[in-house]
Amino acid sequence: MADRYIYFISANHERSSIAEGWASRLYIPGTVFKSAGWTDARKNPFTLQAMQEISIDIASITPYRISESDLRNADVIVLIQDPEIDEEISIHPSFSDKVINWNIVNPAKRATDPFTKWAMFQEICDEIALKIRELEKDLSASAV
């Protein structure tokens, strides 16, 4: 079976790296999960800490900005956006049949104090875990 590429894209790679971390726990033969940033690529310490809290190490995931080539090679593109705050991720219409939208808040932009920001990162970590479970069911069903 040829590899299937699933890309998780968020504005700056924080939420997408959480998604890649959760997806790394799945066993779906022939599927490669990758994450990237849309406008830039960086890591927030809260992203790493929230995932370490549940024993998923995402420190080795290198942040990078998605390329046109990546989008072309993707089988599924998961856009992780906070529609009220994030700059819209505008994917070329030729890729629209590959796109899944996840509306997930952006804690880095929503909270100003560190305690609230930390709590929000923990919440989105859980929310993304649930979304990954749904995606797993869809991918497994389409592989049959």
VOSEDREN-26821 format. One record per residue: x, y, z of N, C-alpha, C, O in turn. Coordinates in nm, 2 decimals. Atoms other than C-alpha are relative to their C-alpha. Last residue first. Layout:
% VOSEDREN-26821
[r [X,Y,Z],[X,Y,Z],[X,Y,Z],[X,Y,Z]]
...
This chain:
% VOSEDREN-26821
[r [0.05,0.13,0.02],[-1.10,-0.08,0.37],[-0.04,-0.03,-0.14],[-0.09,-0.14,-0.18]]
[r [-0.11,0.09,0.04],[-0.87,0.22,0.38],[-0.05,-0.14,-0.03],[0.02,-0.22,-0.08]]
[r [-0.03,-0.02,0.14],[-1.17,0.46,0.38],[0.11,-0.09,-0.05],[0.14,-0.10,-0.17]]
[r [0.11,0.04,0.09],[-1.31,0.32,0.70],[0.04,0.01,-0.15],[0.00,-0.07,-0.23]]
[r [0.01,0.14,-0.01],[-0.97,0.34,0.88],[-0.11,-0.05,-0.09],[-0.10,-0.15,-0.16]]
[r [-0.11,0.05,0.08],[-0.93,0.70,0.77],[0.00,-0.15,-0.01],[0.02,-0.21,-0.11]]
[r [0.02,-0.03,0.14],[-1.28,0.80,0.89],[0.11,-0.06,-0.09],[0.08,-0.12,-0.19]]
[r [0.11,0.08,0.05],[-1.24,0.62,1.22],[-0.02,0.02,-0.15],[-0.04,-0.08,-0.22]]
[r [-0.05,0.14,0.01],[-0.89,0.77,1.28],[-0.11,-0.09,-0.06],[-0.09,-0.18,-0.14]]
[r [-0.07,0.02,0.12],[-1.03,1.11,1.20],[0.05,-0.14,-0.02],[0.05,-0.19,-0.13]]
[r [0.10,0.00,0.11],[-1.29,1.08,1.47],[0.07,-0.02,-0.13],[0.02,-0.09,-0.22]]
[r [0.07,0.13,-0.01],[-1.01,0.97,1.72],[-0.11,0.00,-0.11],[-0.12,-0.11,-0.18]]
[r [-0.09,0.11,0.06],[-0.79,1.26,1.60],[-0.08,-0.13,0.01],[-0.06,-0.21,-0.09]]
[r [0.00,-0.02,0.15],[-1.08,1.51,1.67],[0.08,-0.11,-0.07],[0.05,-0.16,-0.17]]
[r [0.13,0.05,0.04],[-1.11,1.37,2.03],[-0.01,0.01,-0.16],[-0.07,-0.08,-0.22]]
[r [0.00,0.14,-0.02],[-0.74,1.42,2.09],[-0.13,-0.06,-0.05],[-0.13,-0.17,-0.12]]
[r [-0.07,0.05,0.12],[-0.76,1.77,1.94],[0.00,-0.15,0.01],[-0.01,-0.22,-0.09]]
[r [0.09,-0.01,0.12],[-1.02,1.86,2.20],[0.06,-0.06,-0.12],[-0.01,-0.13,-0.20]]
[r [0.11,0.10,-0.01],[-0.80,1.72,2.48],[-0.10,0.01,-0.12],[-0.14,-0.10,-0.17]]
[r [-0.06,0.13,0.01],[-0.50,1.92,2.37],[-0.10,-0.11,0.01],[-0.10,-0.20,-0.07]]
[r [0.00,0.03,0.14],[-0.73,2.22,2.32],[0.08,-0.13,-0.03],[0.05,-0.20,-0.13]]
[r [0.13,0.02,0.05],[-0.82,2.21,2.69],[0.01,-0.04,-0.15],[-0.06,-0.13,-0.20]]
[r [0.04,0.13,-0.05],[-0.46,2.18,2.81],[-0.14,-0.04,-0.06],[-0.16,-0.16,-0.10]]
[r [-0.08,0.10,0.08],[-0.36,2.47,2.59],[-0.03,-0.14,0.05],[-0.04,-0.23,-0.04]]
[r [0.05,0.01,0.14],[-0.65,2.67,2.73],[0.08,-0.10,-0.08],[0.02,-0.17,-0.16]]
[r [0.13,0.08,-0.01],[-0.55,2.60,3.09],[-0.05,-0.02,-0.14],[-0.11,-0.13,-0.17]]
[r [-0.04,0.13,-0.04],[-0.19,2.72,3.02],[-0.13,-0.09,0.00],[-0.13,-0.20,-0.06]]
[r [-0.06,0.05,0.12],[-0.32,3.04,2.85],[0.04,-0.15,0.02],[0.01,-0.24,-0.07]]
[r [0.11,0.02,0.09],[-0.54,3.11,3.15],[0.05,-0.07,-0.13],[-0.01,-0.16,-0.18]]
[r [0.08,0.11,-0.06],[-0.25,3.07,3.39],[-0.12,-0.04,-0.09],[-0.15,-0.15,-0.11]]
[r [-0.05,0.14,0.02],[-0.01,3.26,3.16],[-0.08,-0.11,0.06],[-0.08,-0.22,0.00]]
[r [-0.07,0.04,-0.12],[-0.22,3.58,3.14],[0.05,-0.15,-0.01],[-0.03,-0.23,-0.07]]
[r [-0.12,-0.09,-0.03],[-0.31,3.71,2.80],[0.08,-0.04,0.12],[0.20,-0.03,0.12]]
[r [-0.03,-0.03,-0.14],[-0.54,3.45,2.66],[0.12,0.09,0.01],[0.22,0.08,-0.07]]
[r [0.12,-0.03,-0.08],[-0.70,3.43,2.32],[0.02,0.04,0.14],[-0.05,0.11,0.20]]
[r [0.06,-0.13,0.03],[-0.40,3.47,2.09],[-0.12,0.03,0.08],[-0.16,0.15,0.09]]
[r [-0.11,-0.10,0.00],[-0.17,3.19,2.22],[-0.06,0.14,-0.03],[0.00,0.24,0.01]]
[r [-0.03,-0.05,-0.13],[-0.48,2.99,2.31],[0.11,0.11,0.00],[0.10,0.20,0.09]]
[r [-0.15,-0.02,0.00],[-0.59,2.96,1.95],[0.03,0.06,0.13],[0.02,0.18,0.15]]
[r [-0.05,-0.13,-0.04],[-0.94,2.81,1.96],[0.15,0.01,0.00],[0.22,-0.09,0.01]]
[r [-0.06,0.02,-0.13],[-1.02,2.51,1.75],[0.06,0.13,0.05],[0.14,0.19,-0.03]]
[r [0.00,-0.13,-0.06],[-1.24,2.51,1.44],[0.04,-0.02,0.15],[-0.04,-0.07,0.23]]
[r [0.02,0.01,-0.14],[-1.13,2.20,1.26],[0.00,0.14,0.06],[0.11,0.20,0.06]]
[r [-0.02,-0.11,-0.09],[-1.17,2.21,0.89],[-0.03,-0.03,0.14],[-0.14,-0.09,0.17]]
[r [0.09,0.02,-0.12],[-1.12,1.91,0.66],[0.03,0.12,0.09],[0.15,0.15,0.11]]
[r [0.00,-0.08,-0.13],[-0.97,1.97,0.32],[-0.11,-0.04,0.10],[-0.22,-0.06,0.06]]
[r [-0.08,0.07,-0.10],[-0.89,1.72,0.04],[-0.01,0.06,0.14],[0.04,0.01,0.24]]
[r [0.06,0.14,-0.02],[-1.17,1.81,-0.20],[0.08,-0.07,0.10],[0.04,-0.18,0.15]]
[r [0.12,-0.01,-0.09],[-1.07,2.18,-0.16],[-0.06,-0.14,0.03],[-0.11,-0.16,0.13]]
[r [-0.02,0.10,-0.11],[-0.72,2.12,-0.31],[-0.12,-0.01,0.09],[-0.12,-0.09,0.19]]
[r [-0.03,0.13,0.05],[-0.79,2.28,-0.65],[0.03,-0.11,0.11],[0.03,-0.23,0.08]]
[r [0.12,0.09,0.02],[-0.96,2.56,-0.47],[0.03,-0.14,-0.06],[-0.05,-0.23,-0.04]]
[r [0.04,-0.01,0.14],[-0.63,2.70,-0.35],[-0.12,-0.10,-0.02],[-0.11,-0.21,0.03]]
[r [-0.05,0.11,0.09],[-0.62,2.69,0.03],[-0.05,0.02,-0.14],[-0.17,0.05,-0.16]]
[r [0.07,0.01,0.13],[-0.68,3.01,0.22],[0.07,-0.10,-0.09],[0.18,-0.07,-0.15]]
[r [-0.09,0.09,0.08],[-0.59,2.98,0.59],[-0.07,-0.02,-0.14],[-0.18,-0.08,-0.14]]
[r [0.06,0.11,0.07],[-0.78,3.27,0.74],[0.11,-0.07,-0.08],[0.19,-0.01,-0.15]]
[r [0.01,-0.04,0.14],[-0.58,3.48,0.98],[-0.05,-0.12,-0.08],[-0.01,-0.23,-0.05]]
[r [-0.11,0.03,0.09],[-0.66,3.35,1.32],[-0.02,0.06,-0.13],[-0.14,0.09,-0.18]]
[r [-0.13,-0.07,-0.03],[-0.89,3.53,1.56],[0.11,-0.02,-0.10],[0.18,0.07,-0.13]]
[r [0.02,-0.13,-0.05],[-1.26,3.45,1.51],[0.13,0.08,0.01],[0.13,0.20,0.01]]
[r [0.06,-0.09,0.11],[-1.21,3.15,1.28],[-0.02,0.15,0.05],[-0.03,0.24,-0.03]]
[r [0.09,-0.07,-0.09],[-0.97,2.98,1.53],[-0.07,0.11,-0.09],[0.00,0.21,-0.11]]
[r [0.01,-0.15,-0.01],[-0.82,2.75,1.28],[-0.09,0.04,0.11],[-0.18,-0.03,0.15]]
[r [0.03,-0.02,-0.14],[-0.69,2.39,1.24],[0.00,0.15,0.02],[0.11,0.21,0.02]]
[r [-0.03,-0.13,-0.04],[-0.69,2.30,0.87],[-0.05,0.03,0.14],[-0.17,0.01,0.17]]
[r [0.08,-0.04,-0.11],[-0.67,1.93,0.81],[0.04,0.14,0.04],[0.15,0.16,0.09]]
[r [-0.05,-0.12,-0.06],[-0.54,1.85,0.47],[-0.09,0.04,0.11],[-0.21,0.08,0.08]]
[r [0.10,-0.07,-0.09],[-0.60,1.49,0.35],[0.08,0.12,0.05],[0.19,0.11,0.10]]
[r [0.12,0.07,0.03],[-0.42,1.31,0.06],[-0.12,0.06,0.08],[-0.23,0.07,0.04]]
[r [0.08,0.05,-0.11],[-0.13,1.55,0.06],[-0.13,-0.07,-0.05],[-0.18,-0.04,-0.16]]
[r [-0.02,0.14,-0.03],[0.11,1.56,-0.23],[-0.09,-0.05,0.11],[-0.09,-0.17,0.14]]
[r [0.03,0.08,0.12],[-0.02,1.89,-0.38],[0.01,-0.15,0.03],[-0.06,-0.23,-0.02]]
[r [0.15,0.00,0.03],[-0.04,2.05,-0.04],[-0.03,-0.09,-0.11],[-0.13,-0.16,-0.11]]
[r [0.06,0.08,-0.10],[0.32,1.95,0.04],[-0.15,-0.01,-0.02],[-0.20,-0.12,-0.01]]
[r [-0.03,0.14,0.04],[0.44,2.09,-0.30],[-0.07,-0.09,0.11],[-0.12,-0.20,0.07]]
[r [0.10,0.04,0.10],[0.26,2.42,-0.22],[0.02,-0.15,-0.04],[-0.07,-0.22,-0.07]]
[r [-0.04,-0.04,0.14],[0.47,2.44,0.09],[-0.11,-0.04,-0.09],[-0.20,-0.13,-0.06]]
[r [0.05,0.09,0.11],[0.37,2.43,0.46],[0.04,0.06,-0.14],[0.04,0.18,-0.16]]
[r [0.11,-0.06,0.07],[0.59,2.63,0.70],[-0.04,-0.09,-0.12],[0.05,-0.14,-0.19]]
[r [-0.03,-0.05,0.13],[0.81,2.44,0.94],[-0.12,0.05,-0.07],[-0.24,0.02,-0.02]]
[r [0.10,-0.09,0.06],[0.83,2.34,1.30],[0.04,0.05,-0.14],[0.16,0.09,-0.16]]
[r [-0.06,-0.12,0.04],[1.05,2.04,1.37],[-0.11,0.09,-0.06],[-0.17,0.05,-0.16]]
[r [0.07,-0.04,0.12],[0.87,1.77,1.56],[0.05,0.14,-0.03],[0.04,0.24,0.04]]
[r [-0.08,0.03,0.12],[1.14,1.65,1.80],[-0.07,0.03,-0.13],[-0.01,0.02,-0.23]]
[r [-0.12,-0.09,0.01],[0.99,1.82,2.10],[0.07,-0.02,-0.12],[0.14,0.07,-0.18]]
[r [0.00,-0.06,0.14],[0.65,1.65,2.04],[0.12,0.09,-0.02],[0.13,0.16,-0.12]]
[r [-0.12,-0.10,0.02],[0.69,1.41,2.34],[-0.01,0.05,-0.15],[0.01,-0.03,-0.24]]
[r [-0.02,-0.01,0.14],[0.35,1.25,2.43],[0.11,0.11,-0.02],[0.09,0.22,0.00]]
[r [-0.11,0.09,0.05],[0.34,1.14,2.79],[0.01,-0.01,-0.15],[0.04,-0.12,-0.20]]
[r [0.06,0.12,0.03],[0.01,1.31,2.88],[0.09,-0.10,-0.07],[0.05,-0.19,-0.14]]
[r [0.08,0.03,-0.11],[0.17,1.60,3.07],[-0.08,-0.13,-0.03],[-0.11,-0.21,0.07]]
[r [-0.09,0.08,-0.09],[0.44,1.60,2.80],[-0.09,-0.04,0.12],[-0.06,-0.15,0.18]]
[r [-0.02,0.13,0.05],[0.17,1.71,2.56],[0.08,-0.09,0.09],[0.06,-0.21,0.10]]
[r [0.13,0.06,0.00],[0.06,2.01,2.76],[0.01,-0.14,-0.05],[-0.06,-0.23,0.00]]
[r [0.04,0.04,-0.13],[0.42,2.10,2.83],[-0.13,-0.08,0.01],[-0.15,-0.18,0.08]]
[r [-0.09,0.11,-0.05],[0.53,2.10,2.47],[-0.05,-0.05,0.13],[-0.06,-0.17,0.15]]
[r [0.03,0.11,0.09],[0.24,2.32,2.36],[0.07,-0.12,0.04],[0.01,-0.23,0.06]]
[r [0.13,0.07,-0.05],[0.28,2.54,2.67],[-0.04,-0.12,-0.09],[-0.10,-0.21,-0.04]]
[r [-0.03,0.09,-0.11],[0.64,2.61,2.56],[-0.12,-0.07,0.06],[-0.11,-0.19,0.10]]
[r [0.03,-0.07,-0.12],[0.51,2.76,2.23],[0.04,-0.10,0.12],[0.00,-0.22,0.10]]
[r [0.05,0.08,-0.11],[0.68,2.63,1.92],[-0.03,0.09,0.12],[0.06,0.17,0.16]]
[r [-0.07,-0.01,-0.13],[0.73,2.81,1.60],[-0.06,-0.09,0.10],[-0.17,-0.15,0.07]]
[r [-0.01,0.13,-0.07],[0.63,2.80,1.23],[0.09,0.02,0.13],[0.20,0.06,0.12]]
[r [-0.13,0.02,-0.06],[0.50,3.09,1.04],[0.01,-0.13,0.07],[-0.09,-0.20,0.08]]
[r [-0.07,-0.13,0.02],[0.20,3.19,0.83],[0.14,0.00,0.05],[0.23,0.07,0.00]]
[r [0.05,-0.06,0.12],[0.06,2.84,0.76],[0.07,0.14,-0.02],[0.13,0.16,-0.13]]
[r [0.06,-0.13,-0.02],[0.24,2.62,1.01],[-0.03,0.07,-0.13],[0.02,0.03,-0.24]]
[r [-0.07,-0.12,0.05],[0.31,2.26,0.96],[-0.08,0.12,0.04],[-0.19,0.12,0.08]]
[r [0.06,-0.13,-0.04],[0.22,1.91,1.08],[0.09,0.11,-0.06],[0.21,0.10,-0.08]]
[r [-0.10,-0.11,-0.01],[0.28,1.57,0.93],[-0.07,0.12,0.04],[-0.19,0.14,0.01]]
[r [0.06,-0.12,-0.06],[0.10,1.23,0.96],[0.11,0.11,0.01],[0.22,0.08,0.06]]
[r [-0.10,-0.08,-0.05],[0.21,0.94,0.73],[-0.07,0.13,0.05],[-0.14,0.20,-0.03]]
[r [0.04,-0.14,-0.02],[-0.04,0.67,0.66],[0.11,0.07,0.07],[0.17,0.03,0.17]]
[r [-0.01,-0.07,0.12],[0.06,0.33,0.51],[-0.04,0.15,0.01],[-0.06,0.22,-0.09]]
[r [-0.10,0.03,0.09],[-0.07,0.13,0.80],[0.00,0.08,-0.13],[-0.11,0.11,-0.18]]
[r [0.07,0.01,0.13],[-0.30,0.31,1.03],[0.11,-0.03,-0.10],[0.17,0.07,-0.15]]
[r [-0.06,0.10,0.09],[-0.17,0.26,1.38],[-0.09,-0.02,-0.12],[-0.19,-0.09,-0.11]]
[r [0.09,0.09,0.08],[-0.25,0.57,1.58],[0.08,-0.10,-0.08],[0.20,-0.08,-0.11]]
[r [0.04,0.12,-0.08],[-0.02,0.71,1.85],[-0.09,-0.09,-0.07],[-0.12,-0.20,-0.02]]
[r [-0.11,0.10,-0.01],[0.16,0.94,1.61],[-0.03,-0.12,0.08],[0.03,-0.22,0.07]]
[r [0.01,0.09,0.12],[-0.18,1.10,1.54],[0.11,-0.10,0.01],[0.10,-0.21,-0.05]]
[r [0.11,0.10,-0.02],[-0.18,1.25,1.89],[0.00,-0.10,-0.11],[-0.02,-0.22,-0.08]]
[r [-0.03,0.08,-0.12],[0.16,1.41,1.84],[-0.10,-0.10,0.03],[-0.07,-0.22,0.05]]
[r [-0.10,0.11,0.04],[0.07,1.52,1.49],[0.04,-0.08,0.11],[0.06,-0.21,0.09]]
[r [0.07,0.10,0.08],[-0.24,1.69,1.63],[0.09,-0.10,-0.05],[0.06,-0.22,-0.05]]
[r [0.08,0.08,-0.10],[-0.04,1.87,1.90],[-0.07,-0.11,-0.08],[-0.07,-0.23,-0.03]]
[r [-0.09,0.09,-0.06],[0.20,1.98,1.62],[-0.06,-0.09,0.11],[-0.02,-0.20,0.13]]
[r [-0.02,0.11,0.10],[-0.10,2.12,1.43],[0.11,-0.10,0.06],[0.10,-0.22,0.03]]
[r [0.11,0.10,0.00],[-0.21,2.32,1.73],[0.03,-0.11,-0.09],[-0.01,-0.23,-0.06]]
[r [0.02,0.04,-0.14],[0.13,2.50,1.77],[-0.11,-0.11,0.01],[-0.08,-0.22,0.06]]
[r [-0.05,0.14,-0.03],[0.23,2.51,1.40],[-0.03,-0.05,0.14],[0.01,-0.16,0.17]]
[r [-0.14,-0.01,-0.03],[0.19,2.89,1.35],[0.05,-0.13,0.05],[0.16,-0.14,0.12]]
[r [-0.07,-0.12,0.03],[-0.14,2.93,1.18],[0.15,0.00,0.02],[0.23,0.04,-0.06]]
[r [0.06,-0.11,-0.08],[-0.25,2.57,1.19],[0.09,0.12,-0.03],[0.19,0.12,-0.10]]
[r [-0.05,-0.13,0.02],[-0.20,2.29,0.94],[-0.07,0.10,0.09],[-0.19,0.10,0.09]]
[r [0.07,-0.09,-0.09],[-0.23,1.92,0.99],[0.06,0.14,-0.01],[0.19,0.15,0.00]]
[r [-0.06,-0.12,-0.06],[-0.12,1.72,0.69],[-0.09,0.08,0.09],[-0.21,0.10,0.06]]
[r [0.09,-0.08,-0.07],[-0.22,1.36,0.62],[0.07,0.12,0.06],[0.16,0.10,0.14]]
[r [-0.05,-0.11,-0.08],[-0.01,1.18,0.36],[-0.11,0.09,0.05],[-0.20,0.14,-0.02]]
[r [0.10,-0.11,0.00],[-0.11,0.84,0.24],[0.05,0.11,0.09],[0.09,0.08,0.20]]
[r [0.02,-0.08,-0.12],[0.18,0.60,0.18],[-0.11,0.11,-0.04],[-0.12,0.16,-0.15]]
[r [-0.08,-0.12,0.01],[0.14,0.34,-0.10],[-0.04,0.09,0.13],[-0.14,0.08,0.18]]
[r [0.08,-0.12,0.00],[0.00,0.00,0.00],[0.09,0.13,0.00],[0.18,0.14,0.08]]
